[in-house]
Amino acid sequence: MTHLVVIDGVIQTPEHAVISVYDRGFLYGDSVFETVRTYSGKLYALDQHLQRLERSAQSIGVTLPVPWEQIGVEAKRAIVEADNDESYVRIMVTRGSGPLGLDTELATSPLRVILVEPLRSPPEAHYLEGIGAICVQTVRASDAVHSAKLGNYLASALALRDAKKAGAEEALVVNRNGLVIEGTTSNVFMIKGEALVTPPLHIGILEGVTRGVVMDLAEREGLRLVEEALSVADLKGCAEVFITSSIREILAVVRVDGEAIGEGKPGLVTRRLLEAFRAHVRR
Ligand SMILES: Cc1ncc(COP(=O)(O)O)c(C=O)c1O
């Protein structure tokens, strides 16, 4: 069970890993990141994640310090070195460090850090029984920079804190128009009538890698896909709700704000898609 850190390409143990307190990722959340996991020891959809990292960086005016392919090589080297059964990998790029001050030109050398840890998947009970979620109206840093995976997750961390207090495992983010757009670290899907519904990208959500895979699988399964955001009341009236992310894959949401969704257990479509997803990642 190994934890490793890679700073600017150099592998270190967490105890010896040091970055500046003047790093703007620390000072201002001035950073972007990706979360990737392995299946059978191989990083899943690594190129897609790294290309999204580059797009996120570009959207805040940061140029990756090395090509994304090089960051991929460093991540792969680190998971081989860590030799965990399965690894969780967090890849971060900050604007770097410089004198105090918001001016982005104060930092000119972006920093790259990769954290490798043993993968911790959600408990099996979450897949068998589903999870609870609450709806939280909030505004996130990423609302100002659409589709970027920014380092600042404070609004989402606070929403998740409220979820935990309410005995739930995820918070569904509600935008200023009262529409449910995604989870704190997940995309959201609903079964409404005959259709599989998921909010469109232009509403201000992250283009999840898992979301894309699920949309492809749904098409192959013959499901009708509609990209639309629903109100909280409409979501609660859906037959099934599930969230998707690289770490949680596909998880049924069976309670929202304490109210049962459908029959209050993972529905048929969710289970079918999870099975198809797992077969896909195994391939
Ligand atoms: C806000 C947000 N939406 C969606 C996702 C899911 O993205 P992916 O499927 O690429 O892991 C994440 C993942 O962390 C996220 O932070």
Ligand as a Chemical Component Dictionary entry (heavy atoms), coordinates in Angstrom:
data_LIG
# 
_chem_comp.id                   LIG 
_chem_comp.type                 NON-POLYMER 
_chem_comp.pdbx_formal_charge   0 
_chem_comp.three_letter_code    LIG 
# 
loop_
_chem_comp_atom.comp_id 
_chem_comp_atom.atom_id 
_chem_comp_atom.alt_atom_id 
_chem_comp_atom.type_symbol 
_chem_comp_atom.charge 
_chem_comp_atom.model_Cartn_x 
_chem_comp_atom.model_Cartn_y 
_chem_comp_atom.model_Cartn_z 
_chem_comp_atom.pdbx_ordinal 
LIG C1 C1 C 0 -17.619 18.617 -10.819 1  
LIG C2 C2 C 0 -17.386 17.262 -11.398 2  
LIG N1 N1 N 0 -18.272 16.778 -12.291 3  
LIG C3 C3 C 0 -18.109 15.548 -12.829 4  
LIG C4 C4 C 0 -17.047 14.732 -12.477 5  
LIG C5 C5 C 0 -16.893 13.361 -13.095 6  
LIG O1 O1 O 0 -15.866 13.369 -14.057 7  
LIG P1 P1 P 0 -15.113 12.054 -14.496 8  
LIG O2 O2 O 0 -16.150 11.087 -14.993 9  
LIG O3 O3 O 0 -14.213 12.518 -15.614 10 
LIG O4 O4 O 0 -14.375 11.533 -13.323 11 
LIG C6 C6 C 0 -16.103 15.198 -11.554 12 
LIG C7 C7 C 0 -14.973 14.350 -11.173 13 
LIG O5 O5 O 0 -14.239 14.620 -10.280 14 
LIG C8 C8 C 0 -16.276 16.506 -11.001 15 
LIG O6 O6 O 0 -15.408 16.989 -10.115 16 
# 
loop_
_chem_comp_bond.comp_id 
_chem_comp_bond.atom_id_1 
_chem_comp_bond.atom_id_2 
_chem_comp_bond.value_order 
_chem_comp_bond.pdbx_ordinal 
LIG C1 C2 SING 1  
LIG C2 N1 SING 2  
LIG C2 C8 DOUB 3  
LIG N1 C3 DOUB 4  
LIG C3 C4 SING 5  
LIG C4 C5 SING 6  
LIG C4 C6 DOUB 7  
LIG C5 O1 SING 8  
LIG O1 P1 SING 9  
LIG P1 O2 DOUB 10 
LIG P1 O3 SING 11 
LIG P1 O4 SING 12 
LIG C6 C7 SING 13 
LIG C6 C8 SING 14 
LIG C7 O5 DOUB 15 
LIG C8 O6 SING 16 
# 
